[in-house]
Amino acid sequence: MELSEHIKTANVEDVTLRRPFHPALRGTLCVTSHHLLFSDRKDEASWQLLILLRNIDAIEKRTMGSSGTITIKCKDLLVLQLEIPGMEECLNIASSIEALSALESVTETYPFFYRPSHLNLHGPWGLSSTEQYYKQTERLWDRWRVSTVNSDFSVCPSYPRAVIVPREVDDEKLVQSARFRQGGRFPVLSYCHLRNGMVIMRSSQPLTGANRKRCKEDELLLQAVIDGSELGYIIDLRSAQQAQQARMTGGGFESKSCYSYWKRIHRHHERGKVLQESLIKLVEACSDPSHSVDRWLSKLENSKWLSHVHSALSTAGLVVECVERDGHSVLVHGSEGTDSTLLVSSLAQLILDPASRTLTGFLCLLERDWIQAGHPFQQRCAHSAFSHARLKQECPSFLLLLDCVWQVWRQFPLALEFSEALLLRLAQEVYASNYGTFLCNNEQERCAAGVKENTHCLFQSLLSPNIEEQYLNPLYEPTDLAIWPSVHPQSLQLWTGLFLRWTEYAQNMEEAREEMWSIMKEHREKAGPDRTNKTPSTHCDTLTPFENLMDELTIL
């Protein structure tokens, strides 16, 4: 079926648009295969609003006599209202939006049709790869190697073609270990700490089952990560009770008798439906301005969103403590190894690694540890917080990551090269994008769909000279030190820039922030090259939060 066949009414005149902070406008509404276009023509001037249909999470239609109203709720939390003359036109428009906003075929989505004049499809796609990371990390060369055992995706469908593993473990052992891990996600290297050579590994749960099955190859793989005299830590992102219960359904955990040099620590993390419902409750609380203070605080608490932020940051801090302070390698896993595992391991890298706190380094981190590592973006981001559809596999794990990074950015306003604007852009792009970066669920699916050959890379676009500047932090002062975010309840705040984005408060704050950044940038330019070519700070062992700076700048 052609996309155009879903369009029952292409154009409607005299449509009234109502949106936050703006007076109502009357104009023409057009429906295309991928966009909803509203055009307001007054005199010779023309104003247009273009909405990617993929960005629409839910619509509510109401007919009154010979006209109707469509309320559009977007995945970026924007809510619009369209008053359409003609009941039939209203129903047709609503039907078209519902069909075109939920296309099942990846190759029918807009990234496969997006062809801006300043970009071309030739040349390398993406910023980083497993091989590049290995070449750039000299500490890995003696004891680690790049394996292409998964070159045809037969060993692990959700892993990339190449992974980094201990040098003394051959590919046959990797195949056996993969058969012992859920989804084939055997332990692979995520990060090597340059100071002491300790590593962060990630995997899925072992399939020990009720009979306590063993896999010698899996045990040897983890033994190869550490010397016989060392101790490693397994951070299991489930409670001890959940891990025990998993054995009854074929899953399990690493027993002390079989993995004697590894100490297991349990840190419970919610995921899946629980996390998605938490987001829905939070957005519901933020969307109703009529709440009293008590009601608002009660709803915010009941959403438990900040509790999930706390869990992620505190567990990442635990991983960092093991690697940085205690000098031990860490294996992180939950059940599937595609959500909380990636969340914790990438946050730990942001805290530990100065390179991951630069704009380019952060995007490379997301590419390696989320996109190439097999986070199922298509399943997890099918809907946001407004959809009336029954929850399937939706889960805002990536949004939770961005919130945690924002907490770090707020506590350490000098430590990250990128600004909140980048996090907000990524929060929007992950749900609906012109680019192919977040399409599909893993590298195998992207290869089958021809994503790299037929779409543009978001990260490469963000680093274009004329775009990159929009996302830089003018306060940035690089440091080689680990940064330790506070996880005390008083230190964690609601991300107003995202969740209150379409309220008057957030709009005023955005204007103030832009003015502040403009002043800071002007001062830096006047300071000359000594201020822009900064050297990393190394005056103490660690950095702790400087939380009052942003408040002081806001007051100024």
N, C-alpha and C positions, 0 to 999 in steps of 0.2 A: 504493500500500500504506500503510495506516494505521500510525503508529508503534507503537500498542499490539499490532499483529500480530507484532512482533518479540519480544514478551515471552512466553516459553514458560512460565516459572514466575515469578509475581509476588512471592510471599512464601515465606520459609523460616525455620522456628523453630530454636532451639538451634544457631545458627551461632557459631563462635568467631572473634573478631577479634584479630589480633596486629599491633601497630604499634610504631614506635620509641619508647623511653623510657616505655612504659606496660605494665602487666600485661595479660595476656590477658583479654578480656571475652566473655561469652556473651549473645546476644540475638537479635533478629529482623532479618533482611535483607530489604529490599524493593527491587524494581527498578521504576522508573517510566520514562517516555519519555525523560527527560533526566538522571535522577539515580540514584545508588545510595545507599540510606539504611540505615544500621545503627542500631538502637535498643536500648539496654541499659536494662532496667527492673529496678531493685532497690528493693524496698519501694515507697515513694511517689515516690522520685526517678527522674528519667529523663535519660539522656545520649544524645545522638545525633551521628552522624557522617554528613555529607552530602557526597557526591562528585559533581561534575559529570561525567557520562559522557564528555563531550568532553575531559576532563582525563586520561583513561586512554590511555596510549601503547601498552601491551602487556599481555597476560595470559598466564599459564602455568598450565595445569591438570594435576592429577595425581590419579588415582583409585586408591583402595586398598580393595578389597573392596566394602563397601556405602556407602562415603563417599568424599569427595574434597576436594582442596585447590586453591584458586585463589590464585595470587600476582598481585597487581595492581601494575603499575608505571606511575606517573603522570608526566605531562609536567612537573610541578613537582619531579620527582625523588623524590617520596615512594613508598615501597614498602610495601604492606600484604599481609597473608595472611589468607584466609578459609577456615576448616575447616567444610565443609558436610556434614551427615548426609544420606546418600542419593546414590548415584552419578548417578541420573537428574536429580535436582535440581541437582547440581553442573554437569553438562554443559549443562543448560538455562540456568542462570544465565550460564555462560561464553559460550554462543552468543548470548544476549541482549545481553550487554555488548559483544561483538565487533561486532554489527550496529549497535547504537545509538550506539557511540562513534565511528563512521566514517560518519555520514550525509553524503551527497553534496550534497543540496539545502541551500543556505544558509537558505532560509526555513523549514526544518524544525528548525534549531538553536535552542537555548534562548533566545538574546536576543530572538527574535520572540515568545516567550511570557512573558518576565520582566516582571511588572507590580507593582513595589513601591508601597506606599501613599504614600511620600514623594516620588515622581516622577510626572510626567505627560508625555505625548507631544506636548503642544502647545508652541509657542514655538520659538525658534531652536535649531538643533542644532550643537554644536561651539563652539569658542572663537575661531577665527581664520579668515581667508580671505585670498586674494590681494589683493582690493580693500582690506580693512582694513589689511593690512601696508603697502600703497602709501600710503594716506591718513596712516598714522602716521609714515611716513619722508619727511620734507620734502625731504631731499637728492635724492630721486628725481624730483621734480616737473618739473625743467627738461629733463632728458635722457632720461627713461624714461616709459613709458606702460603702461596695462593693456590687453592685447589679448584679445578674446573670439573669436579666429579658431577656437578649438577648442570653441565653444559646443555643438556636437552631437557632439563626440568623434571627428569624422571625420578630422581632421588627425593627431592622436596619441591612440590609444585609452587610453593609460596616463596622460596628463596631465589636470589639472583643466580646467574650462571656461575659466578665465581665467588668464593668465600675464603676467609683467612682462618687457617687451622694450625695446630702444632706441627712442626716439621717432621717429627718422628712418627706421626700417625698417617698411614697410607690410605688411599682412597677406598680400599675394600673395608677397612675398619670404619670409615665414615658411613658407608652404605649400611653396615650392620647397626651402627649407632642410630642412624636415621629410622630404621625399622623399629627401634625401641623407643622412639620419641613421637609424641602426637603430631600428626601431620607431616612427619619426616623432618621436623625442625631440630636437628642435632645441634650441639653446642658450637657456636662460631664466635669469632672475635668481633667485638663492637668497638673497643677503644683500648689503646695502649698509653699508659701514663708516662710521659717523657722523663719525669724526675726519677722514678724508681723501676720502670719497666713492668709494673703490675698491670693487669688487664681486666677489662670488663667483658664478660662473655654473656651470650643470651641464647635461649633455647625454648622449647616447650617442655611440658611435664614428661617424665619417663612412664612408660606403660608397664609398670610392675604388676598391676592387677591384684586380685585377692590372693593369688598364689605366690606373691612376692617374687616374680620372675626377675632374672638378672640378665645383664648383657655385658660380657667381659670387654668387648670393644668400646662400649660407652664408658666403662670404668677406666680403661686405659687412656681414652681420649682426655678425660678430666685429670687423670694422674699426670699426663704429659704437660698439662698447663702449669703445674707447680713442681718444684723439686721435692724430693722425699722429705726434706727437713722443713718444708714450708707448710703453711695452713691456708686453705682457701675457704671462702664463705659462699654458701648458696642462699640467696635471698629469695625465698618462696613467697610469691605475692598472694597467698591464700592463708587463711587461718589454719592452725594445726588440725582442727576438726574437719575443715573442708578438704584438706589434703588426704586425711584418712578416708573420708567418704568417697573421694575420687577413686580409690582402689576398688571399690565395689562396682564401678562402671568401667574398669579397665585401665584407669589412670594410676596416679600414685606419686611417689616422691623417692628421693635418693636415701637409702637406708645407711645408717652410720657404719654398719658392719661391712658394707660393700664399698663405700666411699669414705674410708677412714681418715683421709687427710682433708676432708671437707666438713665444715660445720654448718648445719642448716639453721636458718633463722626465718621465722614466719612473720610476714607483715600483710595483714588482710587489706585487699583493695576491692572495692565494688567495681563491677563492669557490666556491660550489656544493658539489659532492660532497666536495671536499677539506676545506672548512670543517665540513661536517656530520660527516664521519668524525673530525675533530679533536675535536669535541664528544663524540662517542660514546666515544672513547678516554679523554678526560678524566673523564667520568662513570663509566666502568668502573673507572678508577684510584681515584676517590673513593668508590666503593661497596663496596670490599673492605677491611675494617679489619684483615685478617690480614697485609697486606703488611709486610715488613721495611722499614727506613728506605731501604736501597739500592734495593729493588724499587719502593717508592713514588716516590722521586725519579726513577728511570729511566722509570717509566710517565708521570709528569707531564711529563718532558722529551719523551718520544716522542709525546705528544698534540699538541705544538707549539701549544697554545692561547695561551700567553703570547706566543709569537712573533707570532701574529696580532694580539694586543692591541698589541704593540710597533709593528707595521707601521702599524696604523690611527692610533695616537697620533703617531707620528713624521711620517707624511704630513700629518696635520692640522696639525702644528706647522710643516711646510714651507709649507703654504697660508697660515697666519697670518703667517709671516715675510715672505712675498711681499706680503701686504696691509698689515700693520701696520708693519713695519720698512722695507721697500723701497718701499712706496707704489705697488704694481702690482696691477691686476686679474687674476683667475685664472679659468680654465675647468677644471672637473674632469670627467673622464669615464673610463670603462673600456670595456666592450663594450656592454652593454645599458643601463647608466646607472640601474639600479634597485636596486643593492645596495651595493657598495663606494663608488660615487659619493655616495650619500646618507649613508653612514657618515662619509666624510671631510668632506663639506661641513657636516654638522650638528655634528660634533666641533669643526671650526674655528670655528663660530659660538659654541659654548659657551665656547671659550677667549677669543674676541674680545669678545663682546657681554655686557655686564652684565645686560641684560634677559633673556637666555636662561638666566641662572643663578638667576633667581627661580622659584618653583614654577609660577606661571601662565605665565611666559615659556618655561620648558622644555617644558611641555605644548603650548603654541602652536607651538614649534619642531618637536616631533614630529608635530603635526597637519599643518603646512605641508610639512615636508621629508621625511616618510615616508608618511603616510596619503594626503594630497592629491597628493603627488608620484608616487604609483604604485608603492610597494613592494608586491610581490605576497604579502601576508601569508598568504592562504589556501594558496598553494602552498608557501611557505617554512616555514610553521609547522604543516604537516599532521601531522608527527611530531616528537618530541623525540629523546632519546638512547637509548630502550629498544626502539623498534619493531623488529619482525622483518621488516617489509615491505621490499621492495626500494626503494632510494632512487630518487626521481624528481626532484623539483625542490626538495626540502627544503634549507634553508640557514639557519643561525642568525645571519644578519647583524644583526638587531635585538638579539639577545641579546649579540652582540659589542659593539654600541654601548653597551648598558647596563653591560657590564663595563668598557669604557673610561671611561664617566662615573663609575663607582665608583672607578676608579683616580685620577681627578681629584679626586673628593670626599675620598678618603683623604689625598691629598697637600695639599689645600687645605681643611681642615675648617671654615674660616670663610667661604669664598667662595661656597658654594652654599646657597640658601635651603631646599632640600629635603634630606631625609635618605636614608639607605640604604633605609629602609622603603618609600619610593616606588619605588625601582628594583626591589626584590624584588616589589612588587605588580605592576608592569608586566611583569616577567619571567614572572609567573604568568598575567596576563590575556591576554598576546599568544598564548598557546597554547590557553587555554580561559577563556571569560568569560561573564558574564551580560549584557554590554553589546555593542552592535553596532560599536564603534569599530574593531576590528581584523578585521572581516568582509570578505570578498571580496579582490580583487587590485588594484582601482583604483576611481576615482570613477564611471566608466561602469557597472561592475558593481553598485556600491552603489545607483546611481540605478535600474537595471533591477530590482533586488531590493526596492526600497523600504525600504532600511536606515534612512534618516533619518526616515521616516514611521512606522516600526513598531518601532524599538528605541530604547534609551536610550544617551546618550553617556557613556562612562566618565570622560572628562576633566572634564565638567561635574559629575559626581557627586563626583569627588575634590576639587573646589573648594567643595563644600558646607560651610557653617560648622561643622557638627558632625563633619565627616570631615577637612577640610583640616589641622587641628591635628595629626593623627596622623603627617603626613608632613613637618612643618616641622623645620628644623634649629635648635635653640636656641642654637647657637654662631654663627649667621649674622652676618657683618659685611659689608655691601655695599661694593663697590669699583668704580670706573669703569675700572680698569686691566685689561689683558689678563693672563691667568694662564697660565704656561708650565709644563705638567707635565713632569717628568723622565721620560725613556724609557730611562735606564740600567737594565741588567738587575736591579741591586739595588733599584731603585725600584718595579718591577712585582711585584705579589703575586697569589697565587691568591685569588679572591673567595670566601672561606670562607663568608660569609653566604648565598651561593647554592649553591655546589657541595658544601659540607659542611653544608648546612642541616639535614639530618636525622641528624646525628651528635651525640654527647654534647658534644663540644667546642663546636659551634656553639650548642647550647642554652644552655650555660653562658655563652658570650659574649653571647648575646642578653639573658639575664637581667641581666648586668653592665651592658650598654649601656642597657637600659631604666632601671636604677637611676641610672646616670650622667645620662641625659637628664632624669630627674625632678628630680635635684638642681640641674642647670643651669637648668632652667625655673623652679624655685622662686627661685633667686638672681636671675634676670632680672626676675621679677615684683616682687621686693622692690626692685630697682634703680629702678623707676619708669619713666615715659614716656620719659625721656632715653635709656634703654637700648633701648627697643623701637622708637622712631622714629629710626632711625639714618640718618646721612648718609653717602654714599659716601666711602671713603678715597681720597685722591689724593696721598699723600706721596712716591711714587716712580713711575718710568715703567712698571715691570712688577712682577708678583708671581712669586716663585719658591717652590717647595714648602717647606712647613713640616711635614715628615713625622713628626717626633717627638712632636707635640702629642697625637695620639690615643693613642700608646703611654703617654705620661705620665698621661693621664686614665684609661686603663684600669688602670694600676697604682694610682692613687688610689682 
